């Protein structure tokens, strides 16, 4: 089984988390972030991905590790995805950029069609921590 290593950023507002929908997916939303490239640290990957996806910069002084989840990779039957999720503030207002078509804040009442398997794991962990409703 192939393991895809990713890092993502949790951005919270009113007990909801910002999720992004890529142009490749009609309904599924993901935590902003992406694959860690060879030779990159998690923080370097996060900085690059947030700039690419949200046209924004992370306030690195606010960056904090939250949780690690592993589950089925969305749309891939031969892979699992390992996601290390951080929280942090942005220095700029997030805007859809690059492969991102839409941004929206969600809580645990998110419609099932917008969720992924790893997203469910993330939301369960964040609800237990009291970070989202």
Secondary structure, 3 states (H helix, E strand, C coil): CEEEEEEEEECEECCEEEEEEECCCCCCCEECEEECCCCCCHHHHHHHHHHHHHCCCEEEEEEEEEEEEEEECCCCCCEEEEEEEEEEEECCCCCCCCCEEEEEEECCCCCHHHCCHHHHHHHHHHHHCCCCC
